[in-house]
Amino acid sequence: MKRFSWALEIWLVLLVACAALALLSFVKLDVPLAAAVWKFRHVLRPLNKPMGAPVILSIEAVVAVALILARLVRGHLSLLAETVALACLASICAYSINSHVLKPFFGVPNPSAVLRGVHHAFRFGKGSGQSSFPSGHMVLAGALAGVFMRVYRVSIWPLSALLLLAAVLLIVGDWHFLSDIIAGTFIGLSAGVLAGHGWAVHKKLSPSED
């Protein structure tokens, strides 16, 4: 219980820090940064479809279902296979909540709309799944990475580097503001680490398989 309380306190501190950074970015950095990289957006546009959320979600769904079926047929999976399945499911769930709850609630227009004259502001309750804040791609990637980071601690630094690369690409491609990235990464990692921790506790408490 003390360990859980300590972890919750750390998470709350990080929540406040990320919220402050996202708000600072929203007010001071989002629009100037988006305007600065606007001319480079065409370079990354070919990635729009192959790296789009529908493609990534479809791949995750296929992998998760295949591993679940393998578990039902074989009776067991390796730790790596279990982690992959859990990471895919956590990613899909986190992305869905972000798209259907958080984005519509905050209602922030995307960089393209803002740089064409739409005011950069929160429109609470007036958004849609196409709104910008938080970044769905970073929620999706963060949740996937968070599970692996919790289960395989050695993966923390390599996956952090990949998340940073993804964040840079999303900003340079003018798909998202910096504040979107900060919020999406925090939400995704929180979901992934929580899912990984819950699974680890479940495995520890469950009886050993014959």
WODA-V217566 format. One record per residue. N is the residue number from 1. SS is DSSP state (2 for helix, 1 for strand, 0 for the rest). PSI is psi in whole degrees, -180 to 180 (* if undefined). NEAR is the number of other ideal C-beta (glycine too) atoms within 8 Angstrom. Layout:
{{N SS PSI NEAR} {N SS PSI NEAR}}
This chain:
{{1 0 -42 4} {2 2 -39 5} {3 2 -40 6} {4 2 -43 7} {5 2 -41 8} {6 2 -44 8} {7 2 -39 8} {8 2 -41 8} {9 2 -43 8} {10 2 -43 8} {11 2 -41 9} {12 2 -39 8} {13 2 -44 8} {14 2 -36 9} {15 2 -48 9} {16 2 -43 8} {17 2 -45 8} {18 2 -39 11} {19 2 -41 9} {20 2 -43 8} {21 2 -42 9} {22 2 -41 11} {23 2 -42 9} {24 2 -45 9} {25 2 -42 13} {26 2 -42 11} {27 2 -40 7} {28 2 -33 7} {29 2 -30 11} {30 2 -60 13} {31 2 -46 10} {32 2 -40 8} {33 2 -42 11} {34 2 -39 14} {35 2 -35 8} {36 2 -33 6} {37 2 2 11} {38 2 -40 10} {39 2 -15 4} {40 2 -4 10} {41 2 -32 11} {42 2 -23 5} {43 2 -37 7} {44 2 -2 11} {45 0 -33 8} {46 0 -19 5} {47 2 -5 9} {48 2 -51 8} {49 2 -52 6} {50 2 -29 7} {51 0 13 7} {52 0 156 8} {53 2 -41 9} {54 2 -39 6} {55 2 -47 10} {56 2 -43 10} {57 2 -39 12} {58 2 -43 8} {59 2 -46 8} {60 2 -42 13} {61 2 -43 10} {62 2 -45 8} {63 2 -45 11} {64 2 -46 12} {65 2 -42 8} {66 2 -42 8} {67 2 -36 14} {68 2 -43 9} {69 2 -40 8} {70 2 -38 10} {71 2 -41 12} {72 2 -37 7} {73 2 -47 6} {74 2 -23 7} {75 0 -9 6} {76 0 162 6} {77 0 158 10} {78 0 163 6} {79 2 -40 7} {80 2 -45 6} {81 2 -41 11} {82 2 -41 11} {83 2 -41 13} {84 2 -46 10} {85 2 -47 14} {86 2 -41 12} {87 2 -42 16} {88 2 -45 14} {89 2 -42 11} {90 2 -41 16} {91 2 -46 16} {92 2 -46 12} {93 2 -45 10} {94 2 -42 16} {95 2 -41 14} {96 2 -45 8} {97 2 -41 9} {98 2 -45 14} {99 2 -36 10} {100 2 -12 8} {101 2 -58 8} {102 2 -49 11} {103 2 -48 18} {104 2 -33 13} {105 2 -47 9} {106 2 -36 13} {107 0 39 14} {108 0 127 14} {109 0 155 11} {110 0 167 11} {111 2 -40 12} {112 2 -43 7} {113 2 -43 8} {114 2 -43 14} {115 2 -8 11} {116 0 8 6} {117 0 -11 4} {118 0 138 7} {119 0 132 5} {120 0 102 10} {121 0 162 5} {122 0 131 7} {123 0 79 10} {124 0 125 7} {125 0 4 7} {126 0 14 6} {127 0 -169 11} {128 0 -178 7} {129 0 -14 8} {130 0 0 5} {131 0 170 13} {132 0 -30 11} {133 0 129 13} {134 0 167 13} {135 0 120 15} {136 2 -38 13} {137 2 -40 12} {138 2 -31 18} {139 2 -47 17} {140 2 -50 15} {141 2 -39 13} {142 2 -41 19} {143 2 -42 19} {144 2 -47 15} {145 2 -37 17} {146 2 -38 18} {147 2 -47 17} {148 2 -38 14} {149 2 -36 15} {150 2 -39 12} {151 2 -42 10} {152 0 94 7} {153 2 -27 6} {154 2 -17 4} {155 2 -5 10} {156 2 -52 8} {157 2 -45 6} {158 2 -42 7} {159 2 -33 11} {160 2 -41 9} {161 2 -40 8} {162 2 -39 10} {163 2 -39 13} {164 2 -42 8} {165 2 -44 8} {166 2 -41 11} {167 2 -44 11} {168 2 -44 8} {169 2 -40 10} {170 2 -35 14} {171 2 -47 15} {172 2 -36 11} {173 0 0 12} {174 0 32 13} {175 0 -29 9} {176 0 155 15} {177 0 163 18} {178 2 -39 11} {179 2 -35 13} {180 2 -43 15} {181 2 -46 14} {182 2 -49 12} {183 2 -45 14} {184 2 -40 17} {185 2 -44 14} {186 2 -45 12} {187 2 -46 14} {188 2 -48 19} {189 2 -39 13} {190 2 -46 11} {191 2 -44 15} {192 2 -46 21} {193 2 -40 12} {194 2 -44 9} {195 2 -44 16} {196 2 -40 18} {197 2 -43 9} {198 2 -40 8} {199 2 -39 12} {200 2 -41 10} {201 2 -42 8} {202 2 -43 8} {203 2 -36 7} {204 2 -36 6} {205 2 -22 5} {206 0 149 6} {207 0 149 3} {208 0 143 4} {209 0 143 5} {210 0 * 2}}
